[in-house]
Amino acid sequence: MAEVDVVFRKFDGRLHRRAVEIHLGEDEWGTWLGVPVGTEVHYVAAGVTRADEHRGVRLIPHDGWYTPLFFAPTRNLEMYCDITAPAVWSGREQVTIVDLDLDVIRTHRGRVTLLDEDEFAAHQVSYGYPAEVVTRAAEAAQQVLAACRARAEPFGTHYRTWLERV
């Protein structure tokens, strides 16, 4: 299985976080990447590297303003979804994603929450988000919230077939 360098940046281009994940395959929803236990995640702004303690699987959608990471039941969170600009691939070896601050989480018990609205509002000013970016990110957050609550795919249980491969 091929490795993929997953690079998250902020809107101003600064490196936000980075990890090497495993290309699992593609389906109608997008490209699925495996995150085995021990995968190192580099949080650049904080100057911290940590190893994942739980298996996960990331979806890079074909198009869409979100990038979810689903976790095995060993972690309290079932899903952490970054609201992002659409991913940009450099070949099959690297994907770059611009993090637009908003996040949607879902616990394994089904609680769904929108996070970081304050950060999103502050960065609209400090980074000068264009009106279209603000609109698309806010719409994506609402769509992801609704899909998570309804367990509509790809936010239902489909990810489990990919998670089994990690």
QUIDACOR-V495100 format. One record per backbone hydrogen bond with DSSP energy under -1.0 kcal/mol. CO is the residue of the C=O (numbers start at 1). NH is the residue of the N-H. Records with the same first field share a line. If there is no record, write none. Layout:
CO = NH + NH
This chain:
2 = 23
4 = 21
5 = 95
6 = 19
7 = 97
8 = 16 + 17
9 = 99
10 = 13
14 = 10
16 = 44
17 = 8
18 = 42
19 = 6
21 = 4
22 = 34
25 = 32
29 = 62
30 = 27
31 = 60
32 = 24 + 25
33 = 58
34 = 22
35 = 56
36 = 39
39 = 52
41 = 50
42 = 18 + 44
43 = 47 + 48
48 = 43
50 = 41
52 = 38
55 = 72
56 = 35
57 = 70
58 = 33
60 = 31
67 = 82
68 = 59
69 = 80
70 = 57
72 = 75
76 = 108
78 = 71
79 = 106
80 = 69
81 = 104
82 = 67
83 = 100
88 = 96
90 = 94
93 = 5
94 = 90
95 = 7
96 = 88
97 = 9
98 = 85
100 = 102
102 = 83
103 = 115
104 = 81
105 = 113
106 = 78 + 79
107 = 110
111 = 107
113 = 105
115 = 103
116 = 120
117 = 121
118 = 122
119 = 123
120 = 124
122 = 126
123 = 127
130 = 134
131 = 135
132 = 136
133 = 137
134 = 138
135 = 139
136 = 140
137 = 141
138 = 142
139 = 143
140 = 144
141 = 145
142 = 146
143 = 147
144 = 148
145 = 149
146 = 150
147 = 152
152 = 155
157 = 160
158 = 161
159 = 163
160 = 164
162 = 165
163 = 166
